Amino acid sequence: MRTEMKVMAVVLISVAVASTGGMAQQNEANPLASQIREREAAVVSAAGQADGTAWLRLAVLYQDAARYDEAEHAFRHAISLLKKKDRTLYADGLDHMGTMYVEQGKFGKAEPLERKALAIREDMNDRTAIGTSYTHLAMLAYGRHDLTGADADARMAVSLLAPEHSADGTGTEATPEEKMSALIDLALIECARRDCAGAIPELNRALRIAHANYQANSVPVGFLDFLLANASWKNGDLRDAPALMKRGIDEMQQRLGWGHPTFIAALKQYRTLLTQIGSNAEADEVDRRIALLEPSPKSGGRPDKSALLGINALR
């Protein structure tokens, strides 16, 4: 269902990317706006009102655009329509809604949805979908600071979606996005457990999959360039991390530079790195960029308390 950004559904609040090049404008158009308008039009008719799949697609687009109130309404409508019609899509709706709540830090609301989606998928013996559920449960556990549980769920996801015997992630029915997400989850959790050195091989595997399936300036490639830079930085490498982070944000700029919450958090992370290495002029430039993009507290923008930075567009 998703296109180019689903991988970033697993981005943790502690992970971000940035670059000092190409200042984004505050009013830069959200590239999802036209897609949202098309989906909204699809549910206006009487037939559309009763189309659970159409409502689910709209809900996911709202989620991608961080329009969470609208996404919640659309998800509830989609789930009510799909519950007795299509078990696979019903589980997908529950799962997507769960990831939306995780992105907002609403873990209590997320967990029953994710557990229910997993139970349906296990009953259907859908190995790939089960792996996806474990990917999202790993991030839920991470958000709750349960690193032991998160590690167990992430390793289960990798075993189902991107088993270790296949360095390039082949040999399963999982999509490239599902494989990358599982590997990224595990790497982030390893780094959180103070094993960033152990996370680097998982990220390199994910980056090989990204290069095999996306253009060099795509969101997945850029995101993984950042994650490698972040892991290297946390592992003590201050030489190569800044340039790699800058490259990652440059690669993501076209799709996310309008001010997606993940992009803003990425800039903040990069600013921290620049300050640490004494690049104060560059850090000030990033600060100005953040000020242009970040919504004010009164604007109803997404709060920084979220445990995940959701970029969910690999449909």
N, C-alpha and C positions, 0 to 999 in steps of 0.2 A: 504494500500500500504506500510506503514512503519512498522518497527519492534521495536527495543528497545529504541530509543532515542527521539521520537517525543515530549514527555512531555517537553523536555528542549528547545523547540522552543519558550517558553515563558520566558526564563531567561533574566532578565534585567541586564544591564551593572553594576548596583550597587550591584548585587548579584553574589557571587562566592564561591568556595569551595576549601579547600586545606588540606594537611596533610604533616607532616615531614617525614613520613616513605616511604621507597622504592623509592629512587631517580630515576626518569625517564630519559632515555638517549635521547639525541637530535636526534639521528638517528633511534629511535625505529620505527618499521614499522607501518604505518597507516593501521588499520584493515579493512578500507574500500577499500583499493587499489585493492584487488582481485575482489571484487564485481564490482568496477568501470570497470575493464578490461573486465569482462564478459558482462556488459551492453554495453560497447563500441563495443564489437564484435557483439552484437545483432543488431546494427544499421548500420553495414558496408554494408550488402547486399542490393540489390535493394529493396527487400521487407522490410528490416529494415529501410531504408531511408524514406519509406512512412508510417511507423508505429508510429503514434502519441503516443500511450501508451508506447512503448519502449523508445522513446525520453523523455517522461515525467519521467519515472523511472530513466533514466540516469541523467537527470537534477537534480532530487532530491538527488541522490547520490553525485553529484558534490557539491550541496549545503551543504550536511552533512559534506563533507570533507573541507568546506570553500574554494572551488575552484570556486569563484564566477564568474569570466569572462567566464569560460567554462559552468557553470550553466546557465548564462544568455543566451548564444547562444543556448543551448539545450532547454531551456524553450521557447524561441521564435519559434524555429522550431516545438516543440510539440504543442504549442498553435495554430500555423497556420494550422497544420494537423488536430487538433481535433475540430476546430471551427465549421465546418459544419457536423461533424460526430457523436459527442457524447457530449451533453450539460453538462452532469455530469462531465466528465473528463475535458472538456473545462473549467468549473468553477474551478475544482481542480487545473488545470495548472495555471490559473490566481491567485488563492489564494496562491499556493506555491511560485510563482514568487514574489508576494507581500511580503510574509514573508522573502524571501531572501533579498529584498530591505530594509525591516525594520531592519534585522540583520546588514546591512551595514550602517544604519542611513540615508538611502535615502528615506525619508518619502514622498516627493513629487511624486516620482515614484511609491511608494507602494500604496498610497491611491486610485487612480482610479482603479487599479487592484482589490483591496479588495472590493471596492464598487460595481464593475461590477460583481464579483463573488457572492456577497451577493444578488444582484438583480436577478441573474439567479436562485439561490437557493430558493429565496422567490417565484419566479414565479413557480417553481417546487414543492413548499410547502414541502421541505425537511427539517424537523425540526432539525435533527441532524446536517446537513450541515450548516444550518442557525446559529446554536449555535457555530459551529466552526468558521464561519466568524466573529461573535461577539467576540470570543476569540482573534482573530488576530487583529480586529479593536481596542480592548482594549489596546493591546500592542502598536499599532500604536499611539493611543492617549497618552499613557504613554510616549512614546519616544518624543513626542512633548510637554511634560510637561503639558498636558491638563488632570489633575487628575480628574476633575469633569466628563468629557466625558469618560475617561478611566473607572471610577467606574461604570457609567451607562452601558457601553458596557459589562463590566465584569459581572455585576449582571444579565444582560440579558442572557449571555452565561451560567451562572450557573443555571438559571431558566429553561433553555432548556436542558442542558446536565446533570446536577447533582442537581436536585431540593432539597431544604432544608428539605422537609418532609421525605427524605430518607437519613439517616446518612451515609450509606455505598455506596451511589451513585447508587443503583439499581433502577429499575422502569422506565428506559429510554432505548432507543436503542443505545445510545452512547457507544463507546468502553471505556475500562478503561483509555486509554490514553487521550481521549477527555474529560472524566470526570475530570481526574487529572489536565489537562491543564487549564480547566475553573476554578477549585478551586485554583490552584496556581496563576493564573492571579489575581483573586480577592484578594488573600492574599498579593501578592506583592504590589498591588495598595493600599490596606488598610495600609500596613506598610509605604508606601511612604506618606500617608496622616497622618502619625504619630499616627497610631493605630495598632502598632505591636501586642498588646495584643489581639485585635480583629482578627488578621490574624491567630493566632495560632490554633483556632478550625478548620478553613478551611484547614490548612496544615495537621492537624491530620486526618481529613476525607480523604484527598488525600493519606496520608501515609497508612491508612487502606486499601484503594483500591490497592495501590502498593504491599503491603504485600500479598494480596489475589491473585495477578496475576503474581508476579515476584519473583525470588530468592532473598535472603537477600543481595547478593553482586551485584545486578543489578544496572544499571544506574538510573532508576526511584527511587528505594529505597534510593540509596546513595544521589541523588539530593535532595530528600525530607528531609533526615536527615540533610543535609546542610541548607536547607531553614528554618527548625525549629530552628536550631542553630542560624542562622542569625537573625530570628525574636526575639528569646530569648535575644540575644546580644543587639539588638536595643531596646529591652524592659527593659534593665538594668541588665540582668542576665549574669554576667561574670564568674560564677562558672562552669556551665555545657556546655556552648557554645563551648569552645575550643575542648573538647573531642568529642562532637557530630560532629563538623566540620571535625575533623580528620577522624572519622569513615566514614563520607559521602565521602570524597575524596578517602579513601582507597577502598570503594565500587565501585567508578567510575574509579579508576586507570586503570583497565584492558582494558576498552573500549576507554578511553579518554586520557590516559597518554602519548600517542605519541605526544601530543602537540596541541590538539584542542584549538581554541581560548577561548572557555568557560573554559577549564581546566586551562589555563594560568591566565585568569582573576580571577578564583577561588583562585588560589594560592596567588594572590595579595591581595584579600580580607582577606584571612587567615593571611597573613603577617601583615596586619593592626591590626587585633585582637591581634595577639601575641605581637606586639609592645605595644599595649595599656595596656596589662596585665603585661608587663615587662619581657616577655619570649624572651629576645634578642637573645640568642644562637639559639633557634628554628626559630626565624624570619630570622636570617642570613642564616640558612640552606634552608629555603624556598626561600630566595633571590637567592641563588646559583642554586636552581632547576629552578626558573624562567629564569635565564640567559641561562641555557642549552636548554630550550624549546622555548623561545620567538624569533621569526624571527626579523632580523635587519630591520630598515626602508627601506633599499635598496633592501630587498628580495621580496618586493611586498606582504608582509603579510597583514593580515586584520588590519585596523586601530582601535585604541582604542576608537574612537569617536562613534562607533556603539551604538545604544540604546538597542539592544538585543544581547544576547549571544545565537546564534542558535545552538541547538543540535537537529537535526531533523531526528532521525533514527527509530522511532517507526513505521515502515512500515509493 
